[in-house]
């Protein structure tokens, strides 16, 4: 089998090199640039194409790639919301995502939770100007709080297991309840979770039903001073609602690893550029918001697993 991978980062290359020795892999070409309409002809002659998640593959681009012979597309991400799956099916393109152990995102989620609850951002800012005073820095302990987990898949359950270790009361919502979660917390309706939780962490996929789960009317049902953590998908939250919630104090703290409009910003060197995302800049400046650049997944273990599982999928589908 001949495989070509696009958008290959330096941290992936060691695992890609290891994958070249796998049985069934005749050739594995790695390219630094993303796969776009401008270089679509590069897929010609390959049995499978591996991509990342920073390019949107709509019907037009997929049709162009299919015209160059692409029949298998594997994204080295868990999410597939950047790919028009219906168009791919019509064009005869098999699509797969990849997976990795939930520990990387679960650990990062707990870190964001603690950073928000213990007001770490404010502490760092003060220390940088030799302000070592205490007023305004009093935090809260997880053991005194109810934490709502929206989405109880592998990552949501891994977060719940960690929360139990901190002594928090855990409640969860998922349209498909899982017995494994019942050992960690109690299932409630989404409305009950929104109204009962002091901290809400989101681990749901991006779907039409989940679009802007956090919006004006749902935020109104939450507790005053609620802490929101999102290491899942940016589309789960309406940014205008978040801004209003921070300004009014309804949201006590906000920690997000994803952001609407992050494409071509996150994972890129933009130090000398004008960033045309006003909402991102505005939210970042609040003392009780923490924005990270879509790095919850980013551990060596997860990177290696995403590469190896992508090759697994290519071998299976081609």
Secondary structure, 3 states (H helix, E strand, C coil): CEEEECCCCHHHHHHHHHHCCCCCCCEEEECCCCCCHHHHHHHCCCCEEEECCCCCECHHHHHHHHHCCCCEEEECCCCCCCECHHHHHHCCCEEECCCCCCHHHHHHHHHHHHHHHCCHHHHHHHHHCCCCCCCCCCCCCHHHCEEEEECCCHHHHHHHHHHHHHCCEEEEECCCCCHHHHCCCEECCHHHHHHHCCEEEECCCCCHHHCCCECHHHHHCCCCCEEEEECCCHHHECHHHHHHHHHHCCEEEEEECCCCCCCCCCCCCCCCCCCCCHHHHHHHCCCCEEECCCCCCCCHHHHHHHHHHHHHHHHHHC
